[in-house]
Amino acid sequence: MESGGEVRVLEQSRIFPTMGSAAAPPSLLLTFFDVLWSTSGPFRRLFFYDFPHPAAVFADSVLPKLKSSLSLALARFYPLAGNLRCSVSHDDVSEIGWTEGESLSFALAECDSGFHELSGDHARDVSKLQRLAPRPIWSGAAKPLLAVPVTVFPDQGFTIGVWVHHVACDDSSYTRFVKSWASACRAGEIVEPAAPLFDRMEIPNPLQLRSVNFIPGYENSGTREASTLASNLVTATFALGQEHIRRLKCWVMAKAGERNTTFHCSTVVVTCAHVWVCLLKTLGDAGDETAHFTFTADARDRLRSPVPETYFGNCIVPCFVEVKVSDLVGEDGIFAASEAIGKAIEDLKHGALKGVHGMCERWYHVTQKLPMTLTGSPKFKVYDTDFGWGRPVKVETVLQKTRAMYLQDSRSGDGVEIGLSFEQHQMDAFERHFLSGLKLLPE
Ligand SMILES: CC(C)(COP(=O)(O)OP(=O)(O)OC[C@H]1O[C@@H](n2cnc3c(N)ncnc32)[C@H](O)[C@@H]1OP(=O)(O)O)[C@@H](O)C(=O)NCCC(=O)NCCSC(=O)CC(=O)O
């Protein structure tokens, strides 16, 4: 089997947003949500595209289009072309924005082998995926918000990595930026999705958070990649097709009927429930301890004054779920997990900011308890990201720790894809639990 080869940097260049003669747009003050999510550091996704042509063809026909379209997309999503900074006049206010002369650092790398290996679903070294999407280094005042490392695998394909610091935006805005770039590359101009909205006047600030200063660990987001390579972990992708999702929902709803209870029972709910149960069994958690799961909900349409879908920035809230481990690893574990997750989603009907006053403390407390966490959402349809060379053969969110899962649409269109990282022996155990749990479901 081909293994991931050495990644050599071929080119470091700068991409300036195509601003024309317009004045630099104003910087954006951080909102309560941005400050809240700045603690999460960066998130990054790798898009793999088949391209069975020599490197010279890539350099002549793909690279110039990727760069010119990126410049157009950066003009539209201008804060991403700039930096995070603390206001000169007010130390307690942080902002993101682009000023004249700022540009994005663009790295092109080459790797001789491993495209098909790295774009598979089987267990792959996390560190090899990390090398395709290195972090930009934060040094001094320059705190870049975006990096887009591109790696060409001659005669095989190429990868586009998109690394965004969470202080800039959530996954909904991230996906809009990437799809705008893709559409500009495909069509020569941005044809979709709709332009982002930057107005922050209606964003509430219940905790009066305005600055990332003093947020523990946020400076570490700029440390060198080598120090954080997850060399002991592998990542694998699991598919859950529509038929299994249907059976999971039926089984859960039948149990709910027997117990005379109702709750929100969606694809996201039953998928997370199944993964949570398998993860606990894999890690050998047991007993009367409480297991924790945290996920995020889009708050745009869950605020007193709804925020448009196109709003750029963070507009998500954390949701907390807890269930006794013994209930989760028991016979009806998937039901117990589904009920708790479904009820947490239903609770959002009372407004995304219900309970906001204890939110930071609760989040800190739960983080100490090693929760399972969720990133991504099937509704973002990452496989529709077409730069002009077809749909990606794989989209991977790089997960550098265990107990984190990603959830996305599937390339085939049948159901969802789930990603997790574990040590190899744990991954083998997880796979056994995942498959045997599905086999037990009634037809
Ligand atoms: C709270 C939720 C997770 C609950 O999801 P659910 O799917 O259970 O519930 P829902 O009300 O949204 O959807 C109910 C049903 O409608 C369908 N549905 C909803 N929106 C849809 C859309 N745009 N297109 C097609 N179908 C859609 C769902 O598939 C589901 O049906 P069916 O059951 O058939 O599927 C979600 O509402 C939500 O807010 N999702 C966004 C979360 C988010 O932004 N995550 C990224 C965070 S940032 C990040 O990830 C980066 C990081 O932190 O690392």
The ligand as an SDF file (V2000), in Angstrom:
LIG
                    3D

 54 56  0  0  0  0  0  0  0  0999 V2000
  -29.0710   21.7540   16.7260 C   0  0  0  0  0  0  0  0  0  0  0  0
  -28.8910   20.9580   15.4540 C   0  0  0  0  0  0  0  0  0  0  0  0
  -27.5080   20.2850   15.4960 C   0  0  0  0  0  0  0  0  0  0  0  0
  -29.9870   19.8770   15.4020 C   0  0  0  0  0  0  0  0  0  0  0  0
  -29.8870   19.2230   14.1870 O   0  0  0  0  0  0  0  0  0  0  0  0
  -31.0690   18.3090   13.6480 P   0  0  0  0  0  0  0  0  0  0  0  0
  -30.7250   17.8470   12.2910 O   0  0  0  0  0  0  0  0  0  0  0  0
  -31.3490   17.2880   14.6790 O   0  0  0  0  0  0  0  0  0  0  0  0
  -32.3300   19.2460   13.6730 O   0  0  0  0  0  0  0  0  0  0  0  0
  -32.8170   20.3160   12.6140 P   0  0  0  0  0  0  0  0  0  0  0  0
  -34.0120   20.9520   13.1920 O   0  0  0  0  0  0  0  0  0  0  0  0
  -31.6890   21.1940   12.2460 O   0  0  0  0  0  0  0  0  0  0  0  0
  -33.2430   19.4520   11.3470 O   0  0  0  0  0  0  0  0  0  0  0  0
  -34.3790   18.6370   11.3990 C   0  0  0  0  0  0  0  0  0  0  0  0
  -34.5420   17.9320   10.0760 C   0  0  0  0  0  0  0  0  0  0  0  0
  -34.5050   18.8780    9.0130 O   0  0  0  0  0  0  0  0  0  0  0  0
  -33.4170   18.6040    8.1070 C   0  0  0  0  0  0  0  0  0  0  0  0
  -32.7020   19.8240    7.6910 N   0  0  0  0  0  0  0  0  0  0  0  0
  -32.4070   20.8660    8.4630 C   0  0  0  0  0  0  0  0  0  0  0  0
  -31.7420   21.8070    7.7520 N   0  0  0  0  0  0  0  0  0  0  0  0
  -31.6080   21.3370    6.5000 C   0  0  0  0  0  0  0  0  0  0  0  0
  -31.0290   21.8230    5.3180 C   0  0  0  0  0  0  0  0  0  0  0  0
  -30.4470   23.0240    5.2490 N   0  0  0  0  0  0  0  0  0  0  0  0
  -31.0720   21.0480    4.2140 N   0  0  0  0  0  0  0  0  0  0  0  0
  -31.6740   19.8330    4.2570 C   0  0  0  0  0  0  0  0  0  0  0  0
  -32.2370   19.3300    5.3600 N   0  0  0  0  0  0  0  0  0  0  0  0
  -32.2270   20.0570    6.4660 C   0  0  0  0  0  0  0  0  0  0  0  0
  -32.4740   17.7480    8.9460 C   0  0  0  0  0  0  0  0  0  0  0  0
  -31.6950   16.9500    8.0740 O   0  0  0  0  0  0  0  0  0  0  0  0
  -33.4230   16.9650    9.8320 C   0  0  0  0  0  0  0  0  0  0  0  0
  -33.9970   15.8690    9.1520 O   0  0  0  0  0  0  0  0  0  0  0  0
  -33.3800   14.4070    9.1810 P   0  0  0  0  0  0  0  0  0  0  0  0
  -33.6810   13.7820   10.4800 O   0  0  0  0  0  0  0  0  0  0  0  0
  -34.0780   13.7050    8.0900 O   0  0  0  0  0  0  0  0  0  0  0  0
  -31.9440   14.5470    8.9710 O   0  0  0  0  0  0  0  0  0  0  0  0
  -29.0410   21.8360   14.2010 C   0  0  0  0  0  0  0  0  0  0  0  0
  -30.3170   22.4580   14.1870 O   0  0  0  0  0  0  0  0  0  0  0  0
  -27.9690   22.8660   14.0680 C   0  0  0  0  0  0  0  0  0  0  0  0
  -28.0040   23.9510   14.6630 O   0  0  0  0  0  0  0  0  0  0  0  0
  -26.9820   22.5570   13.2280 N   0  0  0  0  0  0  0  0  0  0  0  0
  -25.8450   23.4230   12.9560 C   0  0  0  0  0  0  0  0  0  0  0  0
  -24.7630   23.0850   13.8820 C   0  0  0  0  0  0  0  0  0  0  0  0
  -23.4700   23.8230   13.5240 C   0  0  0  0  0  0  0  0  0  0  0  0
  -23.4900   24.9490   13.0930 O   0  0  0  0  0  0  0  0  0  0  0  0
  -22.3550   23.1190   13.6530 N   0  0  0  0  0  0  0  0  0  0  0  0
  -21.0520   23.6200   13.3230 C   0  0  0  0  0  0  0  0  0  0  0  0
  -20.4340   24.2650   14.5210 C   0  0  0  0  0  0  0  0  0  0  0  0
  -18.8320   24.9890   14.2290 S   0  0  0  0  0  0  0  0  0  0  0  0
  -17.8300   23.6820   13.9790 C   0  0  0  0  0  0  0  0  0  0  0  0
  -18.2500   22.5950   13.8490 O   0  0  0  0  0  0  0  0  0  0  0  0
  -16.3960   23.9650   13.9670 C   0  0  0  0  0  0  0  0  0  0  0  0
  -15.7560   23.4510   15.2280 C   0  0  0  0  0  0  0  0  0  0  0  0
  -16.2050   23.8620   16.2760 O   0  0  0  0  0  0  0  0  0  0  0  0
  -14.8080   22.6700   15.1450 O   0  0  0  0  0  0  0  0  0  0  0  0
  1  2  1  0
  2  3  1  0
  2  4  1  0
  2 36  1  0
  4  5  1  0
  5  6  1  0
  6  7  2  0
  6  8  1  0
  6  9  1  0
  9 10  1  0
 10 11  2  0
 10 12  1  0
 10 13  1  0
 13 14  1  0
 14 15  1  0
 15 16  1  0
 15 30  1  0
 16 17  1  0
 17 18  1  0
 17 28  1  0
 18 19  1  0
 18 27  1  0
 19 20  2  0
 20 21  1  0
 21 22  1  0
 21 27  2  0
 22 23  1  0
 22 24  2  0
 24 25  1  0
 25 26  2  0
 26 27  1  0
 28 29  1  0
 28 30  1  0
 30 31  1  0
 31 32  1  0
 32 33  2  0
 32 34  1  0
 32 35  1  0
 36 37  1  0
 36 38  1  0
 38 39  2  0
 38 40  1  0
 40 41  1  0
 41 42  1  0
 42 43  1  0
 43 44  2  0
 43 45  1  0
 45 46  1  0
 46 47  1  0
 47 48  1  0
 48 49  1  0
 49 50  2  0
 49 51  1  0
 51 52  1  0
 52 53  2  0
 52 54  1  0
M  END
$$$$
